[in-house]
Amino acid sequence: MIHQFAVVSPKAQLGQGVVVEQFSTIYEDVIIGENTKIGPNVVIYPGTRIGSNCEIFPGAVIGAVPQDLKFSGEYTTCEIGNNTVIRECVTIHRGTTDKMTTKIGNNCLLMGYVHVAHDCIIGNNVILANYTALSGHVNIEDFAILEGKVAAQQFVTIGAHAFVGGASLIRKSVPPFVRVAREPLSYIGVNSVGLRRRSFSDEQVRTIEDIYRILFVQNSNVKKAIDIIQSTIADCAEKKQILDFIAQEERGIVRGWVSE
């Protein structure tokens, strides 16, 4: 159903059951999957792809050109998966030549006033709470949760199942499975509650805790800690995931908390 006061380009593709409420604008070269609801006063720009069963609340702006002075009008996209909820006044910009897209996965929740800049890649089941701001080129892996007023600088990665405390400034990448908070942003523990809610076994959680105890509590040297982890922790999927993450983060990861 398209409200009579909505403006929808005839070159946009809307799936069956899509609802577009009053005063929303949908430009050409937009594809929206079935049963997605577009609330009032939403603007969706060219190059946007939205999946099925999504809900977009009033004031959201999706697929606008990036706030990047190097952007010169190249064709890029903004892609949003299925069953994702985008709350009031969220802004999501399309990509640049870096990744050619900005992408948000399935089953995500972006709360009010979140900003997702160009070339961000967000996985599935991610929650970004109110006023969170992602600079360009940020990666967020599956099941990560960022509390309100978090700000992430360019090129950082937040690992799977990580939990970032409210009002945090993310300047270094956050490994998977951990909780981080304080200033400067630091490791404060394993996200054991979240992991158990997602059916991680007690043994898996203990292994993750052992790895991060070696990395963040017992050693200040990352290379030495990795050597100890390699030699003392039995091979498993979680060990590989953590060590692979650290190896690929050339700009560094957050550190353990050091009290004054």
N, C-alpha and C positions, 0 to 999 in steps of 0.2 A: 504494500500500500504506500503510495507516494502522496503526501499532503499537497493540497492545491497551492500552498504558499512555499513549497520547496522548489528548488531549481536543480534539475537533473539533466545533464547533457544526454542527448540521444545517442552519443557515442560511448556512454558508460554501459557496463554490463552488470545487471542486477539479477541475482538468482531468485528462485521462487521463494515467496514468503518474506522478502526483504521489506522492512518498514523504514520510511524516511519521513521524519516529522517536520513541522513547519519551520521555515526560514533556514533550513539547511541547504548547502550548495555542494553538488557533486559534479566535478569536472569530467571532461572526456578522458579516455584511457584509464578508467577506474574499473576494477572488477571486484564485486562484492558477492560472497557466497550466500547460499540459501539461509533464510530465517535469521539473518542478522538485522539488528535494530539500530537505526541511526536516529538519535534524539534530536531535539531542536537546536538550531544555531550551531551546527557542526559544519566544518569546511573540509572537504576531501579533495586533494589536488591530483593532477595527472600523475600517472606512474604508480598509483597506490593499488595494492592487492590485499583484500581483506577476506578472511575465510568465512566459514559457516558458523552460525549460532553465536556470533559475537554481539556485544552490546556496547554502544558508544554514547556517552552521556553529553549533555549540553556544553557547548563552548570548546570542544576538542578541535584541534587543527592537525590534520594528518597528511603527510606527503608534501609539505611545503619545501621550497628549495633550501638547501643548507646554508647556515650562517658561516660560510667558509670563503674567505676572499680568493682562494685558489679556484673555486667553482666557476666554470665558464659556460654553463648551460648544457653540459653533456647529459645524455639520456641516462637516468638512473631511476631506481624504484624504491618504494617503501612497502614492505611485506609484513602482513600480520596473519597469524595462524588461526586455527579454529578455537571456539569457546573462550575467547579472550575478552576481558572486560576492561574498557578504557573509561575512566571516570572524568569528572568535570574539568575542563580547561587543560587537559593534557595536550602537549605539543610533541609531534614526532616528525622529524625531517628526513627526507630521502637521502640516498648515499651520494658519494663523490667517486672519483676515479680510483680511490683506494679499494673499496669493495663493491662499488657500483650499486649497493643497496643498503638499506637499513632494515633489519629483520627482527621481528618479535614472534616467538613460537606459539604453541598451543597452550590453552588453559592458564594464561597469565592474567594477573591483576595489576593494573597501573592505576593507583589512586590519584586523587585530585591534584592538579598542578604539577604533575611529573613532567619533566622534559627529557626526551631522548634525542640526542643530536645525531648528525650524519654518521653513517658507517658503523653504528652500534649493532652488535649481534646478540640477541637475547634468546636464551633457550626456552624450554618448556617448563610450565609450572613455576614460573618466577613471580615473586611479589615485590613491587616497588611501592613503598608507602608514600604518603603525601609529601609533596615538595621535593622529592628526590630529583637530582639533576645529573644526567650523564653527559659528559663532554664527548666529542667525537671519538670514534674508534674504540669504544669500550666493549668488552665481551663479558657477558654474564651467562654462566652455565646453568644447567637444569636445577630446579628446586632451590635456587638461592633466594634469600629474603633480605631486602634492604629496608630498614626502618626509616621513619620520616626524617626529612631534611638532610639526607645523605648527599654528598657531592663527590663525584668521581672524576678525576682528571683523565686526559687523553691516554689511550693505549693500555690502560690497566685491564686486568681480567679478574673477575670474581668467580671462584671455583664452585663446582656443584655442591649443593647442600650447605653452602656457607651462610652464616648469619651475621649481618653488619648492624651494629647498634646505632640508634638514632643520633642525628647531628654529627655523624662521622665525616671526616675528610679522607678520601681514599687516594693516596699518592703512590702506593705500591700495590702490586697484585695480592689478592687474598686467596690462599690455597683452599682446596676443597675440604669440606667437613668441619670447618672451624667456626668459632665465634670470635669476632673482633670488635673492639671498642676503644675508648680512651683517646687521648691526644698526646703524642702522635699515635695513629692507629696501630693497635698491637693485638697480638694473640691473647685471648683470655680463657680459652678452653675449647674443647670439642663440642660440636652441636649435637650432643648425645640425645637430647630430647627429640629433636627433629628427626634424627636418624632412626630412632626406635619407632617413631610414628610412621616412618616409611619402611618398616619391616626389616631394618638391619638387625642382625642377631647380636646378642651380648658379646659373643666372641669377636665379631667384626668391629664393634664399637671399641672393645678393649685393644684390639690391634691398632686401630686408628689413634687411640689415646697413647699407646706405647710409642708410636712413630713420632707424634708431635711432642711428647715428653723429651725424646732425644733431640729433636730439632730445635725446640723453643725453650726448654727448661734447663737441660743439662749442658748444652753447648752453645757458644756464641759464634762459632765458625760453621757456616752452612756446609761447606765441603766436608769437613770432618764429621759432622752429623750424618750426612748422606752415606759416608763410608760405614759408619756404625750401623745405620739402618740396613744397609745392604747385607752386612755380615751377621746381624743378630735377629732380624725380623724375617720370619718365613715368607716366601713368595706368596702373594695373593693379589686379587684384583685391586684392593684398596691401596696396597703398597705401591703397585705399578702406577695407579692413577695419581697418587701424590708426587712420586718422584718424577714422573713424566711432566707434570704441571710445573714443578720447580725448574726442571731442565729447560723448558721452553720460555720461561719468563726472564729474558735477558735484562730487563730493567729492574729486576729484584722483586722480592716479596716482603710483606710486613714482617716485623720481628717480634720476639717475645717482649713482654712488659718488663721494663727496668724501673724500679722505684727510685725516687730521689734519695 
